[in-house]
Amino acid sequence: AIDSNIAHTAAIEFLDEIAKVLGDVIKIGVGGPPAELRRFDDISEDLGDLVEEFDRRGVRYVRVYRDHIDIPLAKAFGTDDLKVAEERARAKGMDVDFASDGSMRSAHTVRGAVGDAAQGKKLHFNQAHMFHASRLRPQDREGMVQLFGEDGLPRQALWGDGEQIPDETIDRVVEVLRKHTQVIEWTDDDVVLIDNLRFLHGRQTFDGERKVTVAMGANQDLSERTALSL
């Protein structure tokens, strides 16, 4: 059984370059999970002035890579060689240093919102709610801070200048995301195309099995959302 949801995100929206389209092929066993979709436009309208603040300040994503805690180095960078991983991180514009225990830490600042070329408005577009320490269970957050310190947490989301994003800000984002959830019941062998700049996606807790084969394409350096053409 999988007893946690996958949070609502657009794929790789924490990087400067993003895939505009996702293609999924779904294989679901008995008890497989419903998917969740949310429209960026609805979320952004509900967040109001908070979109402007994310746009103005940006988001700084920080990760510390340790074995058996969150995403290990080899999965993030395709190697467990610290020197090679550092080179690959810097090639993507990330700052790199090392925690007191020798674990590699990466940090990079990207936009917190994206413009829509046709509508002339800003859209909330970031993964701060996935990286922020407030999304840990309170006992896990407290224990990790005791073990690693605030700077050594496996992942963090800060304002672009390095200032802490208040827990209440992230709580508001998560509240709005939940409000605008649309549940989609997959069937076996469904083929799904998702506009990665118009819909966030996730999945619910489930029992059973599933297999999702994913392809991403039409990568672009993101400054404005434009119409998807295939």
Secondary structure, DSSP 8 states (H G I E B T S, - for coil): -B-S-EEEE-TTTTSSEEEEEEEEEEEE-TT---EEEEEHHHHHHHHTHHHHHHHHH-EEEEEE-BTTBSS-HHHHHS---HHHHHHHHHHTT-EEEE-TTS-EEEEEEE-SEEEETTTTEEEE---HHHH-GGGS-HHHHHHHHHHH-GGGSSEEEEETTS-B--HHHHHHHHHHHHHT-EEE---TT-EEEEETTTEEEEE--BSS-EEEEEEEEEEEE-SEE-----
